[in-house]
Amino acid sequence: MAARVNGLHHVTSGVWGAQEDIDFFTQVVGQRMIKQTILFDGTVSFYHLYYANANAEVGSVSTTFPFSKMGIAGRRGSGQVNTTGYSVPLGSLKFWKDHFKKHKTEIVKEGERFGQKTLHFRHPAGLDFEMIEDKDDKTQGWTTKEIKADSAVRGFHSVAMSVRDTEEQERFLTDGLGLEKVGVDGNYHRFRINEGGAGIPGGVAPPTFKFTWTAMLPTVVATKAVPVYVPSERPRGFVLTVSVPNTPVTNS
């Protein structure tokens, strides 16, 4: 069945303070700040911040809402995006590990999934991110004084979603959205759109989305991540990975 979506368009998250968010994405992750607006919905106005790669391409844009003025916080649970993955060049994780230490960014762990090395780190508001080495992603990353082209983030690699029921989630992704299941690695189930692959137009990697789905659908509420799938002329490859927790988690 043909995929009903073309790839990942952008990822939106709810964070805490605006300045710590700007510092995290521009100095730690090395993204370019491309826009700043204000959301006037409700009784309290707050910023809507946008970050992307060198050319602000579809599939690289992360947007955030700093909710500190509203006092809104959340908790981890199932039915949420668990981890957002960024695609980085092969062999660059050593640089990123040293870079995170320099900026006192929390490193959760190093690992490997579906044959690709990963480095799990954390946003000041508690959101989980990964740098994932991908030899095939040739998208142009944004460079800074500290982050050179041979290490720069290319764009989103994948998003991983935590779910309670993989059977129903799989049915939704395959029958509803037209994704294809391409593998299982431990608790992770990977799906892709079209040929899959980070940075590949029309492709889907896992969510754990390599822009394949390893997971990337719902909302991370405490830090809220909502993946939006919008057809585009230049969608990034898309991979989704669905993760089944080892211990029960609850929604609130």
C-alpha positions as CSV (number, residue, x, y, z in Angstrom):
1,M,0.0,0.0,0.0
2,A,1.3,3.5,-0.9
3,A,2.2,5.6,2.1
4,R,-0.4,8.3,3.0
5,V,2.3,10.6,4.3
6,N,5.6,11.6,2.7
7,G,7.9,12.1,5.6
8,L,8.5,14.1,8.7
9,H,7.8,17.8,8.5
10,H,8.8,19.2,11.9
11,V,8.7,18.4,15.6
12,T,7.1,20.6,18.2
13,S,7.9,20.4,21.9
14,G,6.7,22.0,25.1
15,V,9.7,23.2,27.2
16,W,10.2,25.4,30.3
17,G,12.3,28.5,30.0
18,A,12.9,30.3,26.7
19,Q,16.6,31.3,27.2
20,E,17.7,27.8,28.3
21,D,15.9,26.4,25.3
22,I,17.6,28.8,22.9
23,D,21.0,28.1,24.5
24,F,20.4,24.3,24.2
25,F,19.4,24.3,20.5
26,T,21.8,26.9,19.2
27,Q,24.9,26.2,21.4
28,V,24.6,22.6,22.4
29,V,22.8,21.0,19.4
30,G,24.1,23.6,17.0
31,Q,20.9,24.5,15.2
32,R,20.2,27.8,13.5
33,M,17.4,29.9,15.0
34,I,15.2,30.7,12.1
35,K,12.2,32.4,13.6
36,Q,10.7,33.7,16.8
37,T,7.0,34.5,17.2
38,I,4.5,34.9,20.0
39,L,1.4,32.7,20.6
40,F,-1.5,34.8,21.9
41,D,-3.9,32.0,22.5
42,G,-5.4,31.8,26.0
43,T,-4.8,34.2,28.9
44,V,-1.0,34.1,28.8
45,S,1.1,34.8,25.7
46,F,4.3,33.0,25.2
47,Y,7.1,32.5,22.6
48,H,7.0,30.0,19.7
49,L,10.7,29.4,18.8
50,Y,12.0,27.7,15.6
51,Y,15.3,26.0,14.9
52,A,16.7,24.2,11.8
53,N,19.7,23.1,9.8
54,A,21.7,25.3,7.4
55,N,19.0,25.6,4.8
56,A,16.0,25.4,7.1
57,E,14.8,22.3,5.3
58,V,11.7,20.3,5.9
59,G,12.6,17.5,8.3
60,S,15.1,19.6,10.2
61,V,12.8,22.1,11.9
62,S,12.3,21.9,15.7
63,T,9.8,24.3,17.2
64,T,9.2,24.9,20.9
65,F,6.7,26.6,23.3
66,P,8.4,27.7,26.6
67,F,5.6,27.1,29.1
68,S,7.3,28.4,32.3
69,K,5.0,31.5,32.5
70,M,2.0,29.2,32.5
71,G,3.4,26.8,35.1
72,I,2.6,23.8,33.0
73,A,4.6,20.7,33.5
74,G,4.0,17.1,32.6
75,R,5.1,13.5,33.3
76,R,6.6,10.7,31.3
77,G,4.2,8.0,30.1
78,S,3.1,5.8,27.3
79,G,1.4,7.2,24.2
80,Q,4.2,9.9,24.0
81,V,7.2,10.6,21.9
82,N,10.0,9.2,24.0
83,T,13.1,10.3,22.1
84,T,13.8,12.6,19.1
85,G,16.8,11.5,17.1
86,Y,19.1,13.8,15.1
87,S,21.2,12.5,12.2
88,V,25.0,13.2,12.4
89,P,28.0,12.0,10.4
90,L,29.6,8.7,10.9
91,G,32.3,8.8,13.5
92,S,31.1,12.1,15.1
93,L,29.8,10.8,18.4
94,K,33.1,11.2,20.2
95,F,33.0,14.9,19.3
96,W,29.4,15.2,20.6
97,K,30.2,13.4,23.8
98,D,33.0,15.9,24.6
99,H,30.9,18.8,23.4
100,F,28.0,17.8,25.8
101,K,30.4,17.5,28.7
102,K,31.8,21.0,27.9
103,H,28.3,22.5,28.0
104,K,27.3,20.4,31.1
105,T,24.6,18.7,29.2
106,E,23.3,15.5,30.7
107,I,24.4,12.4,28.8
108,V,22.1,9.5,29.5
109,K,24.0,6.7,27.6
110,E,25.8,5.5,24.5
111,G,24.3,2.6,22.5
112,E,23.6,1.0,19.2
113,R,20.2,0.3,17.6
114,F,19.5,-1.2,14.2
115,G,23.2,-1.2,13.5
116,Q,23.7,2.5,14.1
117,K,25.5,4.1,17.0
118,T,23.6,6.4,19.3
119,L,24.3,9.0,22.0
120,H,21.3,9.7,24.3
121,F,21.3,13.2,25.9
122,R,18.7,15.4,27.7
123,H,17.3,18.9,27.3
124,P,17.3,21.1,30.4
125,A,13.5,20.7,30.6
126,G,13.8,16.9,30.6
127,L,13.2,16.1,26.9
128,D,15.2,13.2,25.6
129,F,17.2,13.4,22.4
130,E,19.7,11.2,20.5
131,M,22.5,11.8,18.1
132,I,22.4,8.9,15.6
133,E,25.3,8.3,13.2
134,D,24.1,7.9,9.6
135,K,26.5,7.5,6.7
136,D,23.9,8.1,4.0
137,D,22.5,11.5,5.1
138,K,24.2,14.2,3.0
139,T,22.0,17.1,4.1
140,Q,24.0,20.3,4.9
141,G,24.3,20.9,8.7
142,W,24.5,24.3,10.4
143,T,28.0,25.1,11.7
144,T,29.2,27.2,14.6
145,K,32.5,28.2,16.1
146,E,32.5,25.0,18.0
147,I,30.6,22.6,15.6
148,K,32.3,22.0,12.3
149,A,30.8,20.5,9.1
150,D,32.2,17.0,9.8
151,S,30.1,16.8,13.0
152,A,27.1,19.1,12.4
153,V,23.5,17.9,12.8
154,R,22.0,17.2,9.4
155,G,18.3,17.1,10.5
156,F,16.0,14.6,12.2
157,H,16.9,11.0,11.9
158,S,13.9,9.5,13.7
159,V,11.6,9.7,16.6
160,A,10.9,7.0,19.1
161,M,7.5,6.6,20.6
162,S,6.6,4.8,23.8
163,V,3.4,2.7,23.5
164,R,1.5,0.2,25.6
165,D,0.2,-2.0,22.7
166,T,2.5,-2.5,19.7
167,E,-0.1,-4.6,17.9
168,E,-2.7,-1.7,17.7
169,Q,0.1,0.8,17.0
170,E,1.4,-1.3,14.2
171,R,-2.1,-1.5,12.7
172,F,-2.5,2.2,12.8
173,L,0.9,2.9,11.2
174,T,0.6,0.3,8.5
175,D,-3.1,0.3,7.6
176,G,-3.8,3.9,8.5
177,L,-0.7,5.8,7.4
178,G,0.8,3.3,5.0
179,L,4.1,2.7,6.7
180,E,6.0,-0.6,6.3
181,K,7.4,-2.5,9.3
182,V,11.1,-3.2,8.6
183,G,12.6,-4.7,11.8
184,V,12.7,-5.3,15.6
185,D,15.6,-4.6,17.8
186,G,14.9,-5.5,21.5
187,N,12.0,-3.4,22.6
188,Y,12.1,-1.3,19.4
189,H,9.9,-1.9,16.4
190,R,10.8,0.0,13.3
191,F,8.6,1.3,10.5
192,R,9.4,3.3,7.4
193,I,7.7,5.4,4.7
194,N,8.6,4.6,1.1
195,E,12.3,3.7,1.0
196,G,13.1,5.1,4.4
197,G,16.3,6.8,5.5
198,A,17.2,10.1,7.1
199,G,17.4,12.9,4.5
200,I,15.9,10.8,1.7
201,P,13.0,12.6,0.0
202,G,9.9,10.4,0.4
203,G,11.6,8.0,2.7
204,V,10.8,7.1,6.3
205,A,13.3,5.9,8.9
206,P,12.4,4.5,12.2
207,P,10.9,6.2,15.1
208,T,12.6,5.1,16.6
209,F,12.0,7.0,13.6
210,K,15.0,7.1,11.5
211,F,13.0,8.7,9.6
212,T,12.0,5.4,9.9
213,W,9.6,5.0,12.6
214,T,10.9,4.1,15.9
215,A,8.4,6.3,17.3
216,M,7.0,9.6,16.6
217,L,3.4,10.4,16.8
218,P,1.9,11.5,20.0
219,T,2.6,14.1,22.5
220,V,5.2,14.3,25.1
221,V,3.4,16.2,27.7
222,A,5.6,17.6,30.3
223,T,7.8,18.5,27.6
224,K,5.5,18.0,24.8
225,A,6.6,16.6,21.4
226,V,4.1,16.4,18.7
227,P,5.3,15.2,15.3
228,V,3.4,16.6,12.4
229,Y,3.3,14.7,9.1
230,V,2.7,17.1,6.3
231,P,3.3,16.2,2.6
232,S,6.0,18.3,1.1
233,E,8.1,18.7,-2.0
234,R,11.2,17.9,0.0
235,P,10.3,15.7,2.9
236,R,13.1,14.0,4.8
237,G,13.2,10.2,4.9
238,F,11.1,9.0,7.6
239,V,11.6,6.2,10.2
240,L,9.5,5.5,13.2
241,T,10.4,3.3,16.1
242,V,7.9,2.1,18.6
243,S,9.3,1.2,22.0
244,V,7.6,-1.1,24.5
245,P,8.6,-0.1,28.1
246,N,10.1,-2.8,30.4
247,T,8.0,-1.5,33.2
248,P,4.4,-0.1,33.3
249,V,4.0,3.6,32.7
250,T,0.9,5.7,33.0
251,N,-0.5,8.7,31.2
252,S,-1.8,11.8,33.0
